[in-house]
Amino acid sequence: MDWIERLNKAMEYLEEHMTEEISYEKAARIACCSAYHFQRMFAYMANVPLSEYIRRRRMSLAAEDLQSSDEKIVDIALKYGYASPTAFNRAFQGVHGVAPSLVKKGNVSVKAYPPISFTITIKGAVGLDYRIEEKKAFRVIGVCSPLQAEVEKNFAVVPQLWQQAGSDGSLFKLAGMMDGEPKGILGVSACNDEEEWKYLICVSSTLPLPEGWEEYLVEAYTWAVFTGTGSCPQAIQQLEQRIVTEWLPASGYEYADGPDIEVYLTPDMQNSSFEVWIPINRKRQ
């Protein structure tokens, strides 16, 4: 089963459990990747966060139930995981722009969000510069922030950590403690399925750990390393999206359960040179 097939099998799992608690971890196992990478791949390919897609699908199904069944609104709310009618009403109006009670009465327009399925699309008119690199385990040290299990909930966390590291002198201190490879200030998303998720702004270093900082061991992996330039974070996010939607499906590789690494090679974030390291395995047959 190829990568797109596994991804669509994961989508089938989501669809079959819209009226139950959905496990991101189980969906990711079906797609043969970590929960972190599954959410990232989905968001880049579907242009919507996974949690928002699930909310839209549930509210789309709820609208169908309101129009075609005699179920009470409170029962439909419970069916789609809302113990509070107020929370259901808020979620429903957020998707459809009208209250469930008005839909129940009829003659009201609602939005339909059909299930998503993925296909290979021919892209790649603009080249991607990359190399495959085998690297032994290496230690990083730096400042750290915990991450939540839903990727989109961390959109504010990472920029705040970078802002704090710049204002309190941590970035300057990090640059002076770098003595290993890869060279540069690193952004490490340590989000495998075996430990609590966290994001580190760090450097590769063998020096003693300063008070208040954290260390993390990046295990040995095969890495696909992509290079880019531009204004960050927008340029690096665009590169990551191209990796997932253009390179990965046709590469013969898939995500390994390891951290993503951003390597910032220059200090000017408005005119930055950077690398994106993703851990990879050969695709399973």
C-alpha positions in Angstrom: 0.0 0.0 0.0 1.5 3.3 -1.0 1.7 6.6 0.9 -1.5 8.1 -0.6 -3.5 4.9 0.0 -2.5 4.8 3.6 -3.4 8.5 4.0 -6.8 7.8 2.5 -7.2 4.8 4.8 -6.6 7.2 7.7 -9.3 9.5 6.3 -11.7 6.5 6.2 -11.0 5.9 9.9 -11.8 9.5 10.7 -15.1 9.4 8.8 -16.1 6.1 10.5 -15.6 7.7 13.9 -17.2 11.2 13.5 -19.7 10.3 16.2 -17.0 9.0 18.6 -13.8 10.2 20.1 -11.2 10.3 17.4 -7.7 9.2 18.1 -5.0 11.2 16.2 -2.6 8.5 17.2 -4.6 5.7 15.6 -5.2 7.7 12.5 -1.4 8.3 12.3 -0.6 4.6 12.8 -2.9 3.8 9.8 -0.9 6.4 7.8 2.4 4.9 9.1 3.7 8.1 10.7 3.6 9.9 14.1 0.6 11.9 15.2 2.7 15.0 14.9 3.7 14.4 11.3 0.2 13.2 10.4 -1.3 16.5 11.5 1.4 18.5 9.7 1.0 16.5 6.5 -2.8 16.9 6.6 -2.7 20.6 7.2 -0.2 21.2 4.3 -2.1 19.0 1.9 -5.7 20.0 2.8 -4.9 23.7 3.7 -6.9 23.3 6.9 -5.9 22.0 10.3 -7.0 18.5 11.1 -9.1 19.6 14.1 -10.9 22.2 12.0 -11.6 19.6 9.3 -13.1 17.3 11.9 -15.3 20.1 13.3 -16.5 21.0 9.8 -17.4 17.4 9.0 -19.2 16.9 12.2 -21.2 20.1 11.8 -21.9 19.2 8.2 -23.3 15.8 9.3 -25.2 17.5 12.1 -26.9 19.9 9.6 -28.0 16.8 7.6 -29.5 15.3 10.8 -31.3 18.5 11.7 -32.9 18.6 8.2 -33.8 15.0 7.8 -34.5 13.5 11.2 -36.8 14.0 14.2 -33.9 13.9 16.6 -33.8 16.7 19.2 -31.1 19.3 19.0 -29.7 18.2 22.4 -29.4 14.6 21.2 -27.7 15.6 17.9 -25.3 17.7 20.0 -24.4 14.7 22.2 -24.1 12.5 19.1 -21.2 14.7 17.8 -19.5 15.0 21.1 -21.0 18.2 22.6 -22.2 17.7 26.2 -23.3 21.4 26.3 -26.0 22.7 23.9 -24.3 26.1 24.2 -21.0 24.7 22.9 -22.8 22.9 20.1 -24.7 26.0 19.1 -21.4 28.0 19.1 -19.6 25.4 16.9 -22.6 25.0 14.6 -22.9 28.8 14.0 -19.2 29.0 13.5 -19.4 26.6 10.5 -22.9 27.4 9.1 -23.5 31.0 10.3 -27.0 30.1 11.6 -28.4 28.6 14.7 -29.3 24.9 14.7 -32.8 25.8 15.8 -33.3 27.7 12.5 -32.0 24.8 10.5 -34.4 22.5 12.3 -37.4 24.7 11.2 -36.3 24.5 7.5 -35.8 26.9 4.6 -32.3 27.9 5.8 -29.0 27.5 3.8 -26.1 25.6 5.4 -22.6 24.6 4.2 -21.6 21.1 3.1 -18.1 19.9 3.7 -17.7 16.5 2.0 -15.1 14.0 3.2 -11.6 14.6 1.9 -9.6 12.1 -0.1 -6.1 12.6 -1.5 -4.7 12.0 -4.9 -1.3 12.7 -6.5 -1.1 16.0 -8.3 1.6 16.8 -10.8 3.7 19.6 -9.4 7.3 20.5 -9.1 7.9 23.1 -11.9 10.2 24.9 -9.5 13.2 22.8 -8.3 13.8 21.8 -4.7 17.4 21.7 -3.5 18.1 18.8 -1.1 20.5 16.1 0.0 20.2 12.8 1.8 22.4 12.7 4.9 23.2 9.9 7.4 24.0 11.4 10.8 24.8 9.9 14.2 23.1 11.0 17.4 23.9 14.5 18.6 23.1 16.5 21.7 21.5 19.9 21.6 21.1 22.5 24.4 18.9 25.5 24.6 15.6 27.0 25.7 12.4 24.9 25.5 8.6 25.1 25.6 6.1 22.3 25.9 3.7 21.7 23.0 0.2 20.5 22.9 -1.0 17.4 21.0 -3.0 19.4 18.5 -0.5 21.0 16.3 -2.5 24.2 15.5 -2.7 25.0 19.2 1.0 25.7 19.2 1.0 28.4 16.5 1.4 31.1 19.1 3.8 29.1 21.4 6.8 28.9 19.0 6.9 32.5 17.9 6.6 33.6 21.5 9.6 31.4 22.4 11.7 32.9 19.6 10.7 36.5 20.7 11.6 35.7 24.3 14.9 34.1 23.3 15.8 37.2 21.3 14.8 39.7 24.0 16.5 38.0 26.9 19.8 37.4 25.2 19.4 33.6 24.8 20.1 33.7 21.1 23.3 35.5 21.6 24.4 33.1 24.3 23.4 30.1 22.1 25.6 31.3 19.3 28.6 31.2 21.6 28.0 27.6 22.8 27.7 26.0 19.3 30.5 23.5 18.8 28.9 20.6 16.8 27.0 19.9 13.6 24.7 21.0 12.2 26.0 24.5 12.6 23.4 27.2 13.1 20.6 28.1 15.5 18.3 25.2 15.5 14.5 24.9 16.0 13.8 21.4 17.0 10.2 20.0 17.1 10.7 17.0 19.4 7.3 15.4 18.8 7.6 11.6 18.6 5.0 9.2 20.0 7.1 8.1 22.9 7.5 11.4 24.9 5.9 14.7 25.8 6.0 17.1 22.8 8.3 20.1 23.1 10.0 22.7 20.9 13.6 23.8 21.5 15.6 26.8 20.3 19.0 25.3 20.6 22.5 24.5 19.2 24.5 21.4 18.8 26.9 21.4 21.7 29.1 19.3 24.0 29.5 22.1 26.6 28.0 22.0 30.1 24.3 22.8 30.3 23.6 26.3 31.6 21.1 26.7 34.4 17.6 27.0 33.2 18.3 25.4 29.8 17.4 21.9 28.6 19.3 19.3 26.7 17.9 16.9 24.2 19.5 13.9 22.3 18.6 13.8 18.6 18.9 10.2 17.7 20.7 8.8 14.6 18.5 9.1 11.5 18.7 9.3 7.8 17.8 12.9 7.0 16.4 14.7 3.9 17.9 18.2 4.1 16.4 21.0 2.1 17.9 24.5 1.6 16.0 27.8 1.2 16.2 31.5 1.6 13.8 34.3 2.3 11.9 36.0 5.1 11.1 33.7 8.0 8.9 32.2 9.2 6.9 32.5 6.0 9.7 31.2 3.7 10.4 28.2 5.9 6.7 27.3 6.1 6.4 27.5 2.3 9.4 25.2 1.9 7.9 22.7 4.5 4.6 22.7 2.6 6.4 21.9 -0.7 8.4 19.1 0.9 5.1 17.4 2.1 3.0 18.0 -1.0 5.6 17.7 -3.8 8.7 15.9 -2.7 7.6 13.3 -0.1 4.8 11.6 -2.1 7.1 10.7 -5.0 10.4 10.4 -3.2 10.5 6.7 -2.2 10.7 7.9 1.4 8.3 8.5 4.3 8.6 10.2 7.7 10.5 8.5 10.4 9.3 9.0 14.0 11.9 11.6 14.8 12.1 15.4 15.2 11.9 18.0 12.5 14.8 20.5 12.6 15.0 24.0 11.2 18.6 25.2 10.8 19.0 29.0 10.7 22.3 29.7 9.0 22.2 33.5 9.2 21.0 35.8 12.0 18.8 38.1 9.8 15.3 36.5 9.8 14.1 38.9 7.1 16.8 37.7 4.7 17.5 34.3 6.0 19.4 31.3 4.7 18.1 28.1 6.3 17.8 24.3 6.0 14.9 22.0 6.9 15.9 18.5 8.1 13.2 15.8 8.1 13.9 12.3 9.4 13.1 9.6 6.8 12.8 5.9 6.1 12.5 4.0 2.9 8.8 3.5 2.1 7.2 0.3 3.3 6.0 -2.0 0.6 
